[in-house]
Amino acid sequence: MCAWRSIRKIHKYAIHVSDGAELATENLEAIKLEFEENKRLKADFAISKGWVWKDRVFIVNIEGHYIKYQAFGSGTRIRGKNFMGTRPDDIYCDDLENDVNIENPDQRTKLYKWIIKVLFKLPNRNKPYNIWFFGTVLHFDSPLMRLSQRVDVKTHVYPGIISFPKKIDLWEKLYGIAKADGDLDNAYAFYLKNIDALHEGLLTDDSSWTIHQEDMDYPVIFSLMLDYFEDPKAFGEEIQMDSTDIAGQIFKLQYWQYLPSDLVYYMGVDSALGKNKGDFAAICILGYSPSVKKYFVVDGFIARIHPDEAGDRAIDYAIMYYLQNIGFEDVQFQEYYKETITTRAIEDGVHFPVTPLKNTEAGKALRIESIAPPSNNGTILYNQNMRAFNEQFTRYPKGHDDAPDCTEMAYRVARYKTANFKEVLAVQKAMKNKFNYLKTRY
């Protein structure tokens, strides 16, 4: 971009600033190489070296228009710079931040003040100028994030994955295969077998990421999604350009290491029926242990699927876990599930005890945040293998909230005193003494 602007004679004095002068110098070297070696460029334009041609500073003559390039490290003294009476009119700031200078508030503030007091004051305000910032957001309160909130700064974010796959749970299964095996052979075989379903709804910054290149062992997206499940926070920062406010997180999940043997199971269902097209359907299987008096997120999923398929998943879970109670949103249940899912469950002979829940959009945030205290103090323990599910808690209230929503519904019905003792006794008789503790629970 910088060389193109030089050819168009848009600027006269271009400054490149990076975390260190060495990195800024590397950027200049790439531009110098274009002016020296690009035969097509030199064939179309009269380009020659100026009277300075060094590593950190050079002057190029483009058809009689002299342009100066200079490299600096962040925090250096660069006030008052000018070239032939022209103050810097194009300032390129590339990767000003590093992991060290954003560690604490004082360092972040020091760099931000230098940007405002020094870089912003370099140009001549009476003439056209541009200040460009490129980089990865390494902290929610980083200088880049602070700049993005200014009214005089125009911000563009370029995430690696523009739209995540609809069936994120299928990718999570792929990750589980890779983790269990310790290598990628079976995981990649699973990828090839389910490639259409895995790619459904996926949109990446570079379309070639979904194609297997000859010089690579795996497609880029295969490696990227494994990276996502390995460390969602780092992935969010480096690939998605989205840093999470750790200090301000509403949910700080704790995870179970084992499951008690006396769990009573409940389910919360967020079918995405009637919601935005991009929303996920989500199901949470929550177990309650009377002996330890804690709740355990045992199973569940999030995926962009049709409500019919979400209903099928709900019935599958009802078969896997003898559910004491199931929470659905009231409107959705009355208009859809009562006539379809419950009917299918009855036809299949599946125990499907539904409790319709009256949820309002206005009170949604309060509902979801009501499970923050029990989540943060360990009353509700989460499954550390459900990474995509858990990430919605980590990012809340940003992004999607389907996982917290269905978890809140499962937790709510688990605390309802709605046990049908005739039904419990019938089940107890059929399954011997497995459910004796339900009497003390309710």
Residue pairs with C-beta under 8 A, 6 or more apart in sequence:
2 14
2 16
2 31
2 69
2 90
2 92
3 31
3 34
3 35
3 41
5 11
5 14
5 90
6 14
6 60
6 62
6 67
7 41
7 45
7 62
9 62
9 65
10 90
11 67
11 89
11 90
11 130
12 65
12 66
12 67
12 68
12 83
12 84
12 86
12 89
13 67
13 68
13 70
13 81
13 82
13 83
13 86
13 87
13 88
13 89
13 90
14 67
14 68
14 69
14 70
14 88
14 89
14 90
14 91
14 92
15 69
15 70
15 71
15 72
15 78
15 81
15 88
15 90
15 91
15 92
15 122
16 24
16 27
16 28
16 69
16 70
16 71
16 72
16 92
16 94
17 24
17 71
17 72
17 73
17 74
17 78
17 91
17 92
17 93
17 94
17 96
17 119
18 24
18 27
18 71
18 73
18 74
18 93
18 94
18 95
18 96
19 73
19 74
19 95
19 96
19 97
19 98
19 101
20 73
20 74
21 56
21 71
21 72
21 73
21 76
22 73
23 73
23 94
23 95
24 56
24 71
24 72
24 73
24 94
25 55
25 56
25 71
27 71
27 92
27 94
28 55
28 56
28 58
28 69
28 70
28 71
29 55
31 69
32 53
32 58
32 69
34 41
35 41
35 42
35 47
35 60
41 47
45 62
45 63
46 61
46 62
46 63
46 64
47 60
47 61
47 62
47 63
48 60
48 61
49 58
49 59
49 60
49 61
50 58
50 59
50 60
50 61
50 66
50 68
51 59
52 58
52 59
52 68
53 59
55 71
56 70
56 71
57 68
57 69
57 70
57 71
58 68
58 69
59 66
59 67
59 68
59 69
59 83
60 66
60 67
60 69
66 84
68 83
68 84
70 81
72 78
74 93
74 96
74 101
74 111
74 114
75 110
75 111
75 114
78 118
78 122
79 118
79 121
79 122
81 87
81 88
81 122
82 88
86 124
86 127
87 122
87 123
87 124
87 127
87 129
88 122
88 123
88 129
89 123
89 124
89 127
89 128
89 129
89 130
90 129
90 130
90 132
91 119
91 122
91 123
91 129
91 130
91 131
91 132
92 132
92 134
93 115
93 119
93 131
93 132
93 133
93 134
93 135
94 134
94 135
95 134
95 135
95 136
96 111
96 115
96 133
96 135
96 143
96 144
97 111
97 135
97 136
97 138
97 139
97 142
97 143
97 144
98 138
99 138
100 107
101 107
101 108
101 110
101 111
102 108
102 111
102 138
102 139
102 142
102 143
105 141
108 139
108 141
108 142
108 143
108 146
111 143
112 143
112 146
112 147
115 143
115 147
119 131
120 131
123 129
123 131
133 144
133 147
135 144
136 237
136 238
136 241
137 144
137 145
137 237
137 241
137 242
137 243
138 237
138 243
139 145
139 243
140 243
140 244
140 245
140 246
140 248
141 245
142 243
145 243
147 153
147 155
148 155
157 241
157 242
158 205
158 241
159 205
159 239
159 240
159 241
159 242
160 204
160 205
160 206
160 224
160 239
160 240
161 202
161 203
161 204
161 205
161 224
161 228
161 239
161 240
162 203
162 204
162 205
163 201
163 202
163 203
163 278
164 201
164 202
165 171
165 198
165 199
165 200
165 201
165 202
165 225
165 304
166 200
166 201
166 303
166 304
166 305
167 197
167 198
167 200
167 201
167 303
167 304
167 305
168 280
168 302
168 303
168 304
168 388
169 301
169 302
169 303
169 388
170 194
170 197
170 198
170 303
171 198
171 225
171 228
171 229
171 388
172 229
172 301
172 386
172 387
172 388
173 190
174 187
174 190
174 191
174 194
174 198
174 225
174 226
175 187
175 225
175 226
175 229
175 230
175 387
176 385
177 186
177 187
177 190
178 184
178 186
178 187
178 226
181 187
184 218
184 226
187 226
188 218
188 222
191 198
191 222
199 210
199 221
201 304
202 210
202 221
204 210
204 221
206 220
208 220
209 219
209 220
209 221
209 224
210 219
210 220
210 221
211 219
212 218
212 219
213 219
213 220
224 235
224 239
227 235
227 239
228 235
228 239
229 387
229 388
232 387
232 388
232 391
232 394
233 244
233 394
236 242
236 243
236 244
236 395
237 243
237 244
242 398
244 394
244 395
244 398
249 394
249 396
250 369
250 372
250 396
250 397
251 372
251 375
251 376
251 393
251 394
251 396
251 404
252 375
252 376
253 375
253 376
253 382
253 390
253 393
253 394
254 375
254 376
254 378
254 381
254 382
255 381
255 382
255 383
255 384
256 296
256 381
256 382
256 383
259 287
259 296
259 298
260 287
260 289
260 291
260 292
260 296
262 289
262 290
262 291
262 437
263 287
263 288
263 289
263 296
263 298
264 287
264 288
264 289
264 290
264 324
264 414
264 435
264 437
264 438
264 441
265 285
265 286
265 287
265 298
265 321
265 322
265 323
265 324
266 285
266 286
266 287
266 288
266 323
266 324
266 325
266 326
266 327
266 410
266 411
266 413
266 414
267 283
267 284
267 285
267 286
267 314
267 317
267 318
267 321
267 323
267 325
267 326
267 327
267 410
268 283
268 284
268 286
268 326
268 327
268 405
268 406
268 407
268 408
268 409
268 410
268 411
268 412
268 413
269 282
269 283
269 310
269 314
269 326
269 327
269 328
269 406
269 409
270 280
270 281
270 282
270 283
270 329
270 402
270 405
270 406
270 409
271 281
271 307
271 310
271 311
271 328
271 329
271 332
271 336
271 337
272 279
272 280
272 281
272 282
272 304
272 305
272 307
272 310
272 402
273 307
273 310
273 332
273 336
274 331
274 332
278 304
279 304
279 400
279 402
280 302
280 303
280 304
280 400
280 402
280 403
281 302
281 303
281 304
281 305
281 307
281 309
281 310
281 313
281 402
282 300
282 301
282 302
282 389
282 402
282 403
282 405
282 406
283 300
283 301
283 310
283 313
283 314
283 317
283 406
284 297
284 300
284 389
284 403
284 406
284 407
284 409
284 410
285 297
285 298
285 299
285 300
285 317
285 321
285 410
286 295
286 296
286 297
286 298
286 380
286 407
286 410
286 411
286 414
287 295
287 296
287 298
287 321
288 294
288 295
288 296
288 414
288 441
289 295
289 296
290 437
290 440
290 441
291 437
294 378
294 379
294 380
294 381
295 374
295 379
295 380
295 381
295 411
295 414
296 380
296 381
296 383
297 380
297 381
297 382
297 383
297 386
297 389
297 407
298 321
298 383
299 317
299 320
299 321
299 383
299 386
300 383
300 386
300 389
300 403
300 406
300 407
301 313
301 389
302 388
302 389
302 392
302 400
302 402
302 403
305 313
307 336
308 340
311 337
311 340
311 341
311 344
314 326
314 341
315 341
315 344
315 345
315 348
315 350
315 352
317 323
318 326
318 345
318 350
318 351
318 352
319 348
319 350
322 351
322 427
323 351
323 352
323 353
324 353
324 414
324 419
324 438
325 353
325 355
325 413
325 414
325 416
325 418
326 352
326 353
326 354
326 355
326 413
327 354
327 355
327 357
327 409
327 410
327 412
327 413
328 337
328 354
328 355
328 356
328 357
328 409
329 356
329 357
329 359
329 409
330 356
330 357
330 358
330 359
333 354
333 356
334 356
337 354
338 354
341 352
342 352
342 354
345 351
345 352
346 352
353 420
353 423
355 413
355 416
355 418
357 409
357 412
357 413
359 367
359 409
364 401
364 405
365 397
367 405
367 408
368 396
368 401
368 404
368 405
368 408
370 408
371 380
371 404
371 407
371 408
371 411
373 379
374 380
374 411
375 382
375 393
380 407
380 411
382 390
382 393
383 389
383 390
384 390
389 403
390 403
392 399
392 400
392 401
392 402
392 403
392 404
393 403
393 404
396 404
417 442
419 438
419 441
419 442
421 439
421 442
424 435
424 438
424 439
427 435
428 434
428 435
428 436
428 438
